[in-house]
Amino acid sequence: MAEPSTVARPYAEAVFRLADGAARLREWSEMLAALAQVSRNEQLRAVIADPNLPAAKAAGLFITVLTGRLTGEAENFVRVLADNGRLDLLPEIRVRYEALKNEREGVIEAEVHSAFELSEAQLADLVARLEKKSGRKVKAQLRLDRELIGGVKIVLGDKVIDGSARAQLGALEAALKA
């Protein structure tokens, strides 16, 4: 069976082309976020997993939950996913769509793992440095990780910058053993 990310890719690309062509990237981003959130609901997942539930009813559940938040095109997209038994892929479709959107807008996402809470000024300074280094706009998400002991670990695209005390202690340990 194919990986969910592989199956989600063509759907994300199709939605991206549609949104980009209509200059509605942000609107589609919001709708996909809402759809992904609904699809994570365990009760709803159990209902749509029932093989006896018609695709139209499964799509109708999503559309009803998000009444007024979806455009007609988004409702049609939900129906296509339901017809193909792919409603469970909505979170992955959203991830892939956001990657395409970020690429179009010249944005790179950064996960900043810190042992301690960072002030807004510290985070802004870090983001400014990352933007200068990457040459792209950086959208940072801060995550607390007490196991780092101190410092920060940054995941920027496919690069990891680990300035944590834990990483430094690990490097020191390796050097002492050599």
C-alpha positions, 0 to 999 in steps of 0.5 A: 500500500502506498504511503499516505504522503504519496497518495496525498500529494496529487490532491494537494497539488491540485488544490494548490493549482486551483488556489494559486490560479484564483489568488486564494492561497490563504483562504484555501489554507484556512479551509484545509486547516479546518478540514484537517482538524475535523478529520482528526476527530475520533468519533467522526473517524469511526463513522466515516470508517464504516464501509456501509456509509455512502460517500455522499453521507461521509462528505455531508458530515464534513460539510455540515460540521463546517457550514459557512466555512467552506466555499463551493469548490471546497465542498466539491473537493470534500466530495471527491475525497469521499468518493475516493475514500480519502477523507482520512488524508486531509491532515497530510493534504494540508501539510503538503499544501502548506509546503507548496504555499510556503515555497510559492511565498518564499517562506520556510518553516522553522521549529525552535525547540528550547529548554525555556520559554523565549521572550518575543524579542528573543524569538524575533532576533532568532527569526531575523538571524535565520532569515538572514542565513536562509535568505527566505522569510521564516515562520517559527514555531516554538516548542518547549523541550526540557530535555535540552537542558539549555540552549536551542535546537532549530529544525529549518527545513531539512537542516538541524542546528543544535545549540543545546546543552544536551548536544554539546554534552553529547559531543564532549562525551564522544570526544572523551571516549575517542 
